[in-house]
C-alpha cells in the first residue's frame, strides 16, 4: 500500500463473527470513511499475502484453517456451545493439536 494514511477521528466498532461476516463481504460501519479504510486495509492485506507467500504455504494455511474450523464444529457438537473461530486459548490449542 503506497497511499499515506491520514489520522482521522476514532471510530467505534465491534468484532464480527467469521460466519456472520462470510467470505468476501464487508463489515457494516456507521461511518463511510471507516468503511473505506477497512476496505483498503483488507485489499492491501490480500495483495500482501498473495505476493509474499509461496503457493504451497498458502495451501497449507488453508488446510490448517479448514481443520481449525472442523475442530470448532466438533467442539460445538460436544459442548453445545459454538465458539468464535478466533478464540485461541491454551486449552483450545492443546485440544486441537492432541
Sine and cosine of phi, psi and omega as CSV:
sin_phi,cos_phi,sin_psi,cos_psi,sin_omega,cos_omega
0.00,0.00,0.86,-0.51,-0.06,-1.00
-0.98,-0.19,-0.21,0.98,-0.03,-1.00
-0.94,0.33,0.61,-0.80,0.07,-1.00
-0.98,0.20,0.68,-0.73,0.05,-1.00
-1.00,0.08,0.66,-0.75,0.02,-1.00
-0.94,-0.33,0.78,-0.62,0.01,-1.00
-0.92,0.40,0.79,-0.62,0.02,-1.00
-0.82,-0.57,-0.19,-0.98,0.00,-1.00
-0.93,0.36,0.42,-0.91,0.07,-1.00
-0.94,0.33,0.71,-0.70,-0.03,-1.00
-0.91,-0.41,0.76,-0.65,0.06,-1.00
-0.98,0.20,0.56,-0.83,0.02,-1.00
-0.43,-0.90,0.00,-1.00,0.05,-1.00
-0.58,-0.82,0.41,-0.91,0.06,-1.00
-0.94,0.33,0.58,-0.82,0.00,-1.00
-0.90,-0.43,0.76,-0.65,0.03,-1.00
-0.86,0.51,0.68,-0.73,-0.03,-1.00
-0.79,0.61,-0.68,0.74,-0.06,-1.00
-0.96,0.28,-0.52,0.86,0.06,-1.00
-0.93,0.38,-0.64,0.77,-0.06,-1.00
-0.97,0.25,-0.75,0.66,-0.03,-1.00
0.97,0.24,0.37,-0.93,-0.03,-1.00
-0.94,0.33,0.68,-0.73,0.11,-0.99
0.97,0.25,0.20,0.98,0.02,-1.00
-0.98,-0.22,0.19,-0.98,-0.01,-1.00
-0.96,-0.28,0.48,-0.88,0.04,-1.00
-0.99,0.14,0.75,-0.67,0.01,-1.00
-0.96,0.27,0.76,-0.65,0.08,-1.00
-0.74,-0.67,0.36,-0.93,0.03,-1.00
-1.00,0.03,-0.02,1.00,-0.08,-1.00
-0.81,-0.58,0.88,-0.48,-0.04,-1.00
-0.91,0.42,-0.51,0.86,0.04,-1.00
-0.92,0.39,-0.65,0.76,0.04,-1.00
-0.91,0.42,-0.65,0.76,0.03,-1.00
-0.88,0.48,-0.64,0.77,0.02,-1.00
-0.92,0.40,-0.65,0.76,0.03,-1.00
-0.90,0.44,-0.72,0.69,0.02,-1.00
-0.87,0.49,-0.67,0.75,0.01,-1.00
-0.90,0.43,-0.67,0.74,0.01,-1.00
-0.91,0.41,-0.66,0.75,0.03,-1.00
-0.91,0.43,-0.66,0.76,0.02,-1.00
-0.89,0.46,-0.72,0.69,0.02,-1.00
-0.90,0.45,-0.69,0.72,0.03,-1.00
-0.88,0.47,-0.63,0.78,0.03,-1.00
-0.91,0.42,-0.69,0.72,0.02,-1.00
-0.87,0.49,-0.69,0.72,0.00,-1.00
-0.91,0.41,-0.67,0.75,0.01,-1.00
-0.89,0.46,-0.73,0.69,-0.01,-1.00
-0.89,0.46,-0.71,0.71,-0.02,-1.00
-0.88,0.47,-0.61,0.79,-0.07,-1.00
-1.00,0.10,-0.43,0.90,-0.17,-0.99
-0.97,-0.24,-0.12,0.99,-0.04,-1.00
-0.91,-0.41,0.73,-0.68,0.11,-0.99
-0.89,0.45,0.44,-0.90,-0.03,-1.00
-0.82,0.58,-0.72,0.70,-0.03,-1.00
-0.88,0.47,-0.58,0.81,0.03,-1.00
-0.92,0.40,-0.69,0.72,0.01,-1.00
-0.89,0.46,-0.65,0.76,0.03,-1.00
-0.90,0.43,-0.68,0.74,0.01,-1.00
-0.89,0.46,-0.70,0.71,0.04,-1.00
-0.87,0.49,-0.67,0.74,0.01,-1.00
-0.89,0.46,-0.65,0.76,0.04,-1.00
-0.91,0.42,-0.67,0.74,0.05,-1.00
-0.88,0.48,-0.68,0.74,-0.01,-1.00
-0.90,0.43,-0.65,0.76,0.03,-1.00
-0.88,0.48,-0.67,0.75,0.05,-1.00
-0.90,0.43,-0.64,0.77,0.04,-1.00
-0.88,0.47,-0.68,0.73,0.04,-1.00
-0.90,0.44,-0.67,0.74,0.04,-1.00
-0.89,0.46,-0.67,0.74,0.04,-1.00
-0.87,0.50,-0.69,0.72,0.01,-1.00
-0.90,0.44,-0.59,0.81,0.08,-1.00
-0.91,0.42,-0.70,0.72,0.04,-1.00
-0.87,0.49,-0.70,0.71,0.00,-1.00
-0.89,0.45,-0.67,0.75,0.00,-1.00
-0.90,0.44,-0.61,0.79,0.04,-1.00
-0.88,0.47,-0.60,0.80,-0.06,-1.00
-1.00,0.09,-0.49,0.87,-0.08,-1.00
-0.97,-0.25,-0.33,0.95,-0.08,-1.00
0.98,0.20,0.10,0.99,-0.01,-1.00
-0.80,-0.60,0.82,-0.57,0.04,-1.00
-1.00,-0.06,0.90,-0.43,0.04,-1.00
-0.99,0.12,0.50,-0.86,0.13,-0.99
-0.88,0.48,0.55,-0.83,-0.03,-1.00
-0.89,0.45,-0.33,0.94,-0.03,-1.00
-1.00,0.02,0.03,1.00,0.04,-1.00
-0.97,0.26,0.91,-0.41,0.03,-1.00
-0.79,-0.62,0.91,-0.42,0.06,-1.00
-0.77,-0.64,0.14,-0.99,0.07,-1.00
-0.84,0.54,-0.68,0.73,-0.01,-1.00
-0.89,0.46,-0.69,0.72,0.00,-1.00
-0.93,0.38,-0.62,0.78,-0.01,-1.00
-0.93,0.36,-0.69,0.72,0.01,-1.00
-0.90,0.43,-0.71,0.71,0.01,-1.00
-0.88,0.47,-0.61,0.79,-0.01,-1.00
-0.92,0.38,-0.63,0.78,-0.11,-0.99
-1.00,-0.02,-0.18,0.98,-0.03,-1.00
-0.99,0.12,0.00,0.00,0.00,0.00
